[in-house]
Amino acid sequence: MTLSFFDQFASPSYLGIPLMALALSLPWILFPTSSTRWLNNRLLTLQNWFINRFTQQLLLPLNPGGHKWALILTSLMLFLITLNMLGLLPYTFTPTTQLSLNMGLAVPLWLATVIIGMRNQPTIALGHLLPEGTPTPLIPVLIIIETISLFIRPLALGVRLTANLTAGHLLIQLIATAAFVLLPLMPTVAILTATLLFLLTLLEVAVAMIQAYVFVLLLSLYLQENV
């Protein structure tokens, strides 16, 4: 049976039971847990160092009011990185290629930053809709444009993550298929294609990490405007 290139993005199911919940809960099992020993092992030490460095960089531009979000932003970062990296393994499913999941993460967190800004400093939050020094005839147009740009933010978050991962997976599958087809016909070209596939896989590992970081970084910038 010939499969479509887009079948890899279909939500998995077993006996009619969706496995999306299993795909989302499995990454948390892979993280090493803290021990009662005085000295941790190398893997746990590396994990703690990474989390501490990322949290410091993430909270650097935020005032103390935004530090309450450290736990949720760091957890989201680790969650997205793990999902993206596991999706690069063969015969696995990447939940973050689903726009519905990414929007489900982006919209509530973006809405929470907007609600915090409207509750704590409504004047400043509404002031972002109208830049200072705007000519009077342009005021209605700019308010409409800024309002639209405000509501596009969660859509941009979700679409950016989905599009980057989907494009990378499709490109890897296309080049892998080309290398497999060319192997009996033109072995030299197939070897060069396989080398390109290896380099592209390394690039996709970097993209998987960078996109998770960009997702959380943009949320922290939205939070910075409202705290």
C-alpha positions, -999 to +999 in steps of 0.1 A: +000+000+000+014+034-010+014+059+018+011+096+014+039+119+027+014+135+050+003+102+067+031+107+092+012+137+106-020+118+112-029+114+149-021+078+159-048+055+172-050+019+184-083-001+181-100+032+175-086+048+207-066+080+201-030+078+214-024+116+216-027+115+254+000+088+256+022+108+232+019+138+254+025+120+287+054+098+277+081+126+276+077+132+313+087+096+321+121+101+303+133+129+326+156+118+354+142+124+389+160+139+418+176+116+443+182+118+481+220+115+476+243+145+484+258+142+449+237+138+418+248+117+387+261+134+356+228+133+337+209+150+365+236+176+370+235+184+333+197+187+334+198+210+364+225+232+349+205+235+317+173+244+335+190+270+357+208+287+328+176+288+307+156+302+335+181+329+342+182+340+305+144+338+303+137+359+334+165+384+328+144+411+311+113+405+333+106+424+365+100+405+397+063+403+390+070+381+360+092+357+379+060+338+390+059+324+355+093+307+358+080+273+365+054+271+338+077+287+311+106+264+320+083+233+320+068+243+287+103+247+272+114+212+283+081+197+272+083+212+237+120+203+233+113+167+243+083+163+220+102+179+190+133+157+196+114+125+201+096+132+168+128+129+149+132+092+159+120+066+133+084+054+136+074+080+161+047+107+161+054+144+167+024+159+185+037+195+179+031+191+141-007+194+150-018+230+148-047+222+172-022+212+200+001+242+194-029+266+194-041+249+226-008+258+242-005+293+227-040+308+231-045+302+269-009+314+278-012+345+255-047+353+269-033+350+304-007+376+297-033+399+282-056+395+312-028+401+336-020+434+318-056+445+318-060+437+354-028+452+368-021+481+345-051+487+321-039+522+310-005+509+299-020+478+283-045+498+263-018+524+255+000+497+234-028+500+209-020+536+201+017+547+196+026+580+212+026+610+188+002+595+163-015+621+140-052+625+148-065+612+114-045+580+117-057+572+153-087+549+143-067+531+116-038+524+139-061+512+168-076+487+144-042+476+130-027+472+165-058+453+177-055+429+148-018+424+154-025+417+191-050+389+182-027+375+156+000+368+182-013+333+193-019+323+157+016+332+148+030+312+178+011+281+168+016+283+130+053+290+133+059+259+154+037+237+132+051+250+099+088+246+109+084+211+122+061+199+094+084+213+067+114+197+083+098+163+085+085+164+049+120+174+036+136+146+055+111+121+041+115+134+006+153+132+007+152+097+023+128+085-003+151+099-031+182+082-016+163+049-013+151+051-050+185+062-063+206+035-045+202+007-071+203+032-101+230+057-092+249+046-060+272+077-060+243+101-062+225+081-035+255+083-012+256+121-017+219+123-010+223+102+022+251+126+033+227+155+027+201+137+047+225+133+076+233+170+075+196+179+073+189+157+103+214+176+123+198+208+112+164+195+122+177+187+157+188+224+160+154+236+146+135+214+171+154+230+200+153+266+186+116+265+178+108+254+214+130+282+227+114+308+204+079+298+214+087+303+251+108+334+245+079+352+226+055+343+254+080+359+279+081+390+257+043+392+257+044+388+295+070+415+298+046+440+281+019+433+307+037+430+340 
